[in-house]
Amino acid sequence: NNATESETVIPWSAGDMFCVPLQQTGMVHMCTSANSNEYGGAALYWIHDEPLMNYLGVAPIVKKFEPTLYTRRDMLARVQEIQHSTGNCHTDTRTSSTRSSSSSSSNKSSRSDV
């Protein structure tokens, strides 16, 4: 480990997401427990912004945040909160053909206004 970076352990579970800031040294990932009968181990998806940074001609030089864990439970709770606050938790019971014909007629009226 580099003397300027301390070791951080992020305990996570299935469905969790974590973000890690700029690292000057390598990162080690270890799966210490997984239900191998159900999932066969653990999968880690690495998503980063290097292509965008290259396109913009910039480089990360300063650590802007600490490692952050977003638990599956908290993310799903937030989605439920948003659905209830917007009213999108109650699905429309009309058939898809009724919805498409009603949206088609609203599109036609919109076009005639142009």
C-alpha positions as CSV (number, residue, x, y, z in Angstrom):
1,N,0.0,0.0,0.0
2,N,1.1,3.6,-0.7
3,A,1.8,5.5,2.5
4,T,-0.7,8.2,1.4
5,E,-3.6,5.7,1.0
6,S,-5.1,3.7,3.8
7,E,-6.6,0.3,3.4
8,T,-10.4,0.4,3.1
9,V,-12.6,-2.6,3.4
10,I,-16.1,-2.4,1.9
11,P,-18.3,-5.2,3.1
12,W,-21.0,-5.7,0.5
13,S,-23.8,-8.1,-0.4
14,A,-25.7,-9.3,-3.5
15,G,-27.3,-6.3,-5.3
16,D,-25.2,-3.6,-3.5
17,M,-23.2,-1.0,-5.4
18,F,-20.1,0.8,-4.3
19,C,-18.1,3.7,-5.7
20,V,-14.4,4.1,-5.3
21,P,-12.5,7.3,-5.9
22,L,-9.2,7.8,-7.7
23,Q,-6.6,5.2,-6.6
24,Q,-2.9,5.7,-7.0
25,T,-2.3,2.1,-6.2
26,G,-3.9,-1.2,-7.2
27,M,-7.1,-2.3,-5.7
28,V,-7.7,-5.9,-4.4
29,H,-11.1,-7.5,-4.5
30,M,-11.8,-10.5,-2.4
31,C,-15.1,-12.5,-2.2
32,T,-14.9,-14.0,1.3
33,S,-18.4,-15.4,1.4
34,A,-20.9,-16.1,-1.4
35,N,-23.7,-18.6,-1.8
36,S,-21.9,-20.6,-4.4
37,N,-24.8,-23.0,-4.7
38,E,-27.1,-20.1,-5.8
39,Y,-24.8,-17.7,-7.6
40,G,-21.5,-19.6,-8.2
41,G,-19.5,-16.9,-6.4
42,A,-19.5,-13.2,-6.9
43,A,-19.4,-10.9,-10.0
44,L,-18.0,-7.4,-9.9
45,Y,-18.9,-5.0,-12.7
46,W,-16.3,-2.3,-13.2
47,I,-17.7,0.9,-14.6
48,H,-15.5,3.9,-15.0
49,D,-15.3,7.3,-16.6
50,E,-11.9,7.0,-18.3
51,P,-13.4,7.3,-21.9
52,L,-15.1,10.5,-20.9
53,M,-12.0,11.9,-19.2
54,N,-9.9,11.1,-22.3
55,Y,-12.4,12.8,-24.6
56,L,-12.4,15.9,-22.4
57,G,-8.6,15.8,-22.2
58,V,-8.6,15.8,-18.4
59,A,-7.2,13.6,-15.8
60,P,-8.2,12.8,-12.2
61,I,-5.6,14.3,-9.9
62,V,-7.5,14.8,-6.7
63,K,-9.5,12.4,-4.7
64,K,-13.0,14.0,-4.5
65,F,-14.9,11.5,-2.4
66,E,-14.5,8.6,0.0
67,P,-15.4,5.0,-1.0
68,T,-19.2,4.9,-0.7
69,L,-21.5,1.9,-0.4
70,Y,-25.1,1.9,-1.7
71,T,-26.9,-1.1,-0.3
72,R,-29.5,-2.9,-2.4
73,R,-32.0,-2.4,0.4
74,D,-31.5,1.4,0.5
75,M,-31.6,1.7,-3.3
76,L,-34.9,-0.2,-3.5
77,A,-36.4,1.8,-0.6
78,R,-35.5,5.0,-2.4
79,V,-37.1,3.8,-5.7
80,Q,-40.2,2.9,-3.8
81,E,-40.2,6.4,-2.2
82,I,-39.9,8.1,-5.6
83,Q,-42.7,5.9,-7.1
84,H,-45.1,6.7,-4.3
85,S,-44.3,10.5,-4.4
86,T,-44.9,10.6,-8.1
87,G,-47.9,8.3,-8.2
88,N,-46.2,5.9,-10.6
89,C,-46.7,3.0,-8.1
90,H,-50.2,2.6,-9.3
91,T,-50.2,1.0,-12.7
92,D,-52.8,1.8,-15.4
93,T,-55.2,-1.1,-15.9
94,R,-56.1,-0.2,-19.5
95,T,-54.9,-2.5,-22.2
96,S,-51.9,-1.5,-24.2
97,S,-54.0,-1.2,-27.4
98,T,-56.2,1.4,-25.7
99,R,-53.1,3.3,-24.5
100,S,-51.4,3.3,-27.9
101,S,-54.6,4.5,-29.7
102,S,-55.1,7.2,-27.1
103,S,-51.5,8.3,-27.4
104,S,-51.7,8.2,-31.2
105,S,-54.7,10.5,-31.1
106,S,-53.0,12.8,-28.8
107,N,-50.0,12.8,-31.1
108,K,-52.2,13.6,-34.1
109,S,-53.8,16.6,-32.3
110,S,-50.3,17.8,-31.3
111,R,-49.2,17.6,-34.9
112,S,-52.2,19.5,-36.2
113,D,-51.3,22.4,-33.8
114,V,-47.9,22.8,-35.4
